[in-house]
Amino acid sequence: MDIFLTVLALIALFALLALPSLVWYLKDRAIDRQLCRAERERIAEPGGERTRPHASTATLRRESITLRH
């Protein structure tokens, strides 16, 4: 019984340590999906391709959003 409780405590500790990074990862994925959706919608607009920003600008914008978490 003692070994079972030890294993259960280790699993609980691992879950507590892994949970914040998992939540961060899921939020980051949601932001990536929003950015991709917005990019597709902007390009789909008439004349959207001509007003497209440089790739480095889009990368900087994405990083600034990610760092606000």
LOTORTOR-951978 format. One record per atom (N, C-alpha, C): residue number from 1; z, x, y negated. Coordinates in Angstrom, 3 decimals, padded with zeros to 6 digits, m for minus. Each point is the difference from the previous one (the first is absolute). Layout:
BEGIN
k: NUM, w: Z, u: X, v: Y .
...
//
This chain:
BEGIN
k: 1, w: 000.000, u: 000.823, v: 001.189 .
k: 1, w: 000.000, u: m000.823, v: m001.189 .
k: 1, w: 000.000, u: 000.870, v: m001.257 .
k: 2, w: 000.677, u: 001.140, v: 000.088 .
k: 2, w: 000.083, u: 000.899, v: m001.144 .
k: 2, w: m001.386, u: 000.564, v: m000.352 .
k: 3, w: m000.782, u: 000.338, v: 001.008 .
k: 3, w: m001.349, u: 000.523, v: m000.232 .
k: 3, w: m000.880, u: m001.075, v: m000.637 .
k: 4, w: 000.126, u: m001.238, v: 000.465 .
k: 4, w: m000.788, u: m001.102, v: m000.559 .
k: 4, w: 000.302, u: m000.175, v: m001.485 .
k: 5, w: 001.253, u: 000.042, v: m000.384 .
k: 5, w: 000.378, u: m000.143, v: m001.412 .
k: 5, w: m000.495, u: 001.179, v: m000.835 .
k: 6, w: 000.018, u: 001.172, v: 000.568 .
k: 6, w: m000.508, u: 001.172, v: m000.710 .
k: 6, w: m001.502, u: m000.125, v: m000.247 .
k: 7, w: m000.730, u: m000.405, v: 001.020 .
k: 7, w: m001.445, u: m000.189, v: m000.148 .
k: 7, w: m000.278, u: m001.111, v: m001.008 .
k: 8, w: 000.751, u: m001.074, v: 000.048 .
k: 8, w: m000.170, u: m001.099, v: m000.955 .
k: 8, w: 000.291, u: 000.468, v: m001.424 .
k: 9, w: 001.027, u: 000.806, v: m000.186 .
k: 9, w: 000.327, u: 000.527, v: m001.323 .
k: 9, w: m001.102, u: 000.927, v: m000.505 .
k: 10, w: m000.574, u: 000.814, v: 000.881 .
k: 10, w: m001.097, u: 000.881, v: m000.415 .
k: 10, w: m001.240, u: m000.781, v: m000.397 .
k: 11, w: m000.291, u: m001.062, v: 000.739 .
k: 11, w: m001.151, u: m000.838, v: m000.345 .
k: 11, w: 000.227, u: m000.670, v: m001.351 .
k: 12, w: 001.211, u: m000.490, v: m000.238 .
k: 12, w: 000.320, u: m000.635, v: m001.280 .
k: 12, w: m000.100, u: 001.012, v: m001.137 .
k: 13, w: 000.481, u: 001.208, v: 000.207 .
k: 13, w: m000.075, u: 001.040, v: m001.022 .
k: 13, w: m001.452, u: 000.355, v: m000.296 .
k: 14, w: m000.803, u: 000.139, v: 001.029 .
k: 14, w: m001.421, u: 000.289, v: m000.195 .
k: 14, w: m000.678, u: m001.121, v: m000.794 .
k: 15, w: 000.324, u: m001.250, v: 000.328 .
k: 15, w: m000.594, u: m001.133, v: m000.719 .
k: 15, w: 000.408, u: 000.027, v: m001.470 .
k: 16, w: 001.253, u: 000.304, v: m000.279 .
k: 16, w: 000.452, u: 000.059, v: m001.390 .
k: 16, w: m000.675, u: 001.124, v: m000.779 .
k: 17, w: m000.256, u: 001.106, v: 000.665 .
k: 17, w: m000.663, u: 001.113, v: m000.674 .
k: 17, w: m001.500, u: m000.240, v: m000.168 .
k: 18, w: m000.609, u: m000.685, v: 000.932 .
k: 18, w: m001.445, u: m000.215, v: m000.044 .
k: 18, w: m000.387, u: m001.194, v: m000.869 .
k: 19, w: 000.901, u: m000.922, v: m000.219 .
k: 19, w: m000.338, u: m001.228, v: m000.719 .
k: 19, w: m000.498, u: 000.232, v: m001.429 .
k: 20, w: 000.648, u: 000.812, v: m000.833 .
k: 20, w: m000.510, u: 000.189, v: m001.366 .
k: 20, w: m001.421, u: 000.565, v: m000.045 .
k: 21, w: m000.291, u: 000.968, v: 000.850 .
k: 21, w: m001.347, u: 000.560, v: m000.027 .
k: 21, w: m001.026, u: m001.002, v: 000.526 .
k: 22, w: 000.381, u: m000.827, v: 000.941 .
k: 22, w: m000.915, u: m001.031, v: 000.483 .
k: 22, w: m000.288, u: m001.024, v: m001.091 .
k: 23, w: 001.012, u: m000.406, v: m000.740 .
k: 23, w: m000.194, u: m000.947, v: m001.105 .
k: 23, w: m000.893, u: 000.621, v: m001.071 .
k: 24, w: 000.236, u: 001.273, v: m000.332 .
k: 24, w: m000.821, u: 000.699, v: m000.988 .
k: 24, w: m001.457, u: 000.042, v: 000.458 .
k: 25, w: m000.210, u: 000.304, v: 001.275 .
k: 25, w: m001.356, u: 000.077, v: 000.541 .
k: 25, w: m000.707, u: m001.351, v: m000.097 .
k: 26, w: 000.710, u: m001.077, v: 000.338 .
k: 26, w: m000.609, u: m001.326, v: m000.056 .
k: 26, w: m000.330, u: m000.404, v: m001.430 .
k: 27, w: 000.872, u: 000.341, v: m000.959 .
k: 27, w: m000.299, u: m000.288, v: m001.408 .
k: 27, w: m001.211, u: 000.787, v: m000.470 .
k: 28, w: m000.088, u: 001.256, v: 000.408 .
k: 28, w: m001.127, u: 000.836, v: m000.380 .
k: 28, w: m001.301, u: m000.552, v: 000.559 .
k: 29, w: 000.034, u: m000.466, v: 001.248 .
k: 29, w: m001.198, u: m000.613, v: 000.587 .
k: 29, w: m000.409, u: m001.257, v: m000.758 .
k: 30, w: 000.988, u: m000.812, v: m000.424 .
k: 30, w: m000.309, u: m001.211, v: m000.752 .
k: 30, w: m000.650, u: 000.352, v: m001.334 .
k: 31, w: 000.500, u: 001.033, v: m000.666 .
k: 31, w: m000.594, u: 000.429, v: m001.265 .
k: 31, w: m001.415, u: 000.512, v: 000.230 .
k: 32, w: m000.218, u: 000.751, v: 001.069 .
k: 32, w: m001.346, u: 000.483, v: 000.321 .
k: 32, w: m000.963, u: m001.161, v: 000.215 .
k: 33, w: 000.456, u: m001.031, v: 000.717 .
k: 33, w: m000.859, u: m001.172, v: 000.206 .
k: 33, w: m000.321, u: m000.695, v: m001.314 .
k: 34, w: 000.983, u: m000.119, v: m000.887 .
k: 34, w: m000.240, u: m000.628, v: m001.297 .
k: 34, w: m001.004, u: 000.803, v: m000.817 .
k: 35, w: 000.136, u: 001.319, v: 000.009 .
k: 35, w: m000.930, u: 000.838, v: m000.751 .
k: 35, w: m001.417, u: m000.090, v: 000.565 .
k: 36, w: m000.120, u: 000.003, v: 001.321 .
k: 36, w: m001.328, u: m000.121, v: 000.612 .
k: 36, w: m000.634, u: m001.349, v: m000.320 .
k: 37, w: 000.812, u: m001.063, v: 000.061 .
k: 37, w: m000.506, u: m001.329, v: m000.313 .
k: 37, w: m000.453, u: m000.076, v: m001.458 .
k: 38, w: 000.785, u: 000.557, v: m000.913 .
k: 38, w: m000.363, u: m000.015, v: m001.418 .
k: 38, w: m001.264, u: 000.820, v: m000.244 .
k: 39, w: m000.113, u: 001.129, v: 000.675 .
k: 39, w: m001.197, u: 000.833, v: m000.142 .
k: 39, w: m001.237, u: m000.744, v: 000.491 .
k: 40, w: 000.119, u: m000.660, v: 001.157 .
k: 40, w: m001.148, u: m000.766, v: 000.516 .
k: 40, w: m000.386, u: m001.134, v: m000.942 .
k: 41, w: 000.994, u: m000.695, v: m000.551 .
k: 41, w: m000.292, u: m001.101, v: m000.919 .
k: 41, w: m000.643, u: 000.507, v: m001.279 .
k: 42, w: 000.468, u: 001.142, v: m000.498 .
k: 42, w: m000.554, u: 000.546, v: m001.232 .
k: 42, w: m001.438, u: 000.457, v: 000.209 .
k: 43, w: m000.276, u: 000.604, v: 001.144 .
k: 43, w: m001.368, u: 000.437, v: 000.277 .
k: 43, w: m000.909, u: m001.197, v: 000.232 .
k: 44, w: 000.538, u: m001.073, v: 000.567 .
k: 44, w: m000.809, u: m001.185, v: 000.281 .
k: 44, w: m000.390, u: m000.748, v: m001.275 .
k: 45, w: 000.712, u: 000.218, v: m001.097 .
k: 45, w: m000.340, u: m000.661, v: m001.261 .
k: 45, w: m001.332, u: 000.528, v: m000.504 .
k: 46, w: m000.729, u: m000.831, v: m000.745 .
k: 46, w: m001.260, u: 000.488, v: m000.586 .
k: 46, w: 000.289, u: 001.160, v: m000.957 .
k: 47, w: m000.679, u: 001.107, v: 000.219 .
k: 47, w: 000.199, u: 001.179, v: m000.835 .
k: 47, w: 001.255, u: 000.769, v: 000.357 .
k: 48, w: 000.650, u: m000.355, v: 001.080 .
k: 48, w: 001.237, u: 000.661, v: 000.382 .
k: 48, w: m000.202, u: 001.435, v: 000.436 .
k: 49, w: m001.139, u: 000.305, v: 000.568 .
k: 49, w: m000.261, u: 001.357, v: 000.478 .
k: 49, w: m000.167, u: 000.974, v: m001.154 .
k: 50, w: m000.555, u: m000.461, v: m001.122 .
k: 50, w: m000.220, u: 000.894, v: m001.129 .
k: 50, w: 001.307, u: 000.387, v: m000.691 .
k: 51, w: 001.002, u: m000.893, v: 000.011 .
k: 51, w: 001.257, u: 000.274, v: m000.699 .
k: 51, w: 001.043, u: 000.606, v: 000.920 .
k: 52, w: m000.415, u: 000.460, v: 001.135 .
k: 52, w: 000.921, u: 000.541, v: 000.997 .
k: 52, w: 000.604, u: 001.318, v: m000.492 .
k: 53, w: 001.346, u: 000.152, v: 000.062 .
k: 53, w: 000.612, u: 001.243, v: m000.485 .
k: 53, w: m000.236, u: 001.149, v: 000.970 .
k: 54, w: 000.230, u: 001.180, v: m000.497 .
k: 54, w: m000.145, u: 001.195, v: 000.830 .
k: 54, w: 001.023, u: m000.038, v: 001.129 .
k: 55, w: m000.309, u: 000.599, v: 001.135 .
k: 55, w: 000.877, u: m000.055, v: 001.179 .
k: 55, w: 001.368, u: 000.605, v: m000.280 .
k: 56, w: 000.076, u: 001.051, v: m000.812 .
k: 56, w: 001.300, u: 000.612, v: m000.274 .
k: 56, w: 000.878, u: m000.935, v: m000.822 .
k: 57, w: m000.596, u: m000.811, v: m000.881 .
k: 57, w: 000.768, u: m000.972, v: m000.779 .
k: 57, w: 000.604, u: m001.041, v: 000.922 .
k: 58, w: m000.785, u: m000.478, v: 000.961 .
k: 58, w: 000.512, u: m000.995, v: 000.937 .
k: 58, w: 001.118, u: 000.593, v: 000.850 .
k: 59, w: m000.124, u: 001.256, v: 000.379 .
k: 59, w: 001.041, u: 000.646, v: 000.795 .
k: 59, w: 001.282, u: 000.143, v: m000.802 .
k: 60, w: m000.117, u: 000.416, v: m001.249 .
k: 60, w: 001.182, u: 000.133, v: m000.848 .
k: 60, w: 000.672, u: m001.340, v: m000.215 .
k: 61, w: m000.802, u: m001.026, v: m000.186 .
k: 61, w: 000.559, u: m001.326, v: m000.210 .
k: 61, w: 000.759, u: m000.450, v: 001.240 .
k: 62, w: m000.530, u: 000.269, v: 001.184 .
k: 62, w: 000.653, u: m000.401, v: 001.240 .
k: 62, w: 001.308, u: 000.763, v: 000.186 .
k: 63, w: 000.006, u: 001.299, v: m000.317 .
k: 63, w: 001.205, u: 000.795, v: 000.144 .
k: 63, w: 001.089, u: m000.472, v: m000.933 .
k: 64, w: m000.369, u: m000.405, v: m001.218 .
k: 64, w: 001.020, u: m000.448, v: m000.937 .
k: 64, w: 000.617, u: m001.308, v: 000.468 .
k: 65, w: m000.784, u: m000.848, v: 000.645 .
k: 65, w: 000.550, u: m001.239, v: 000.534 .
k: 65, w: 000.930, u: 000.299, v: 001.173 .
k: 66, w: m000.406, u: 000.921, v: 000.848 .
k: 66, w: 000.790, u: 000.317, v: 001.182 .
k: 66, w: 001.358, u: 000.605, v: m000.386 .
k: 67, w: 000.033, u: 000.822, v: m001.040 .
k: 67, w: 001.222, u: 000.683, v: m000.373 .
k: 67, w: 001.025, u: m000.911, v: m000.646 .
k: 68, w: m000.351, u: m001.219, v: m000.360 .
k: 68, w: 000.936, u: m000.911, v: m000.635 .
k: 68, w: 000.969, u: m000.643, v: 000.975 .
k: 69, w: m000.191, u: 000.144, v: 001.293 .
k: 69, w: 000.875, u: m000.656, v: 000.973 .
k: 69, w: 001.409, u: 000.389, v: m000.184 .
//
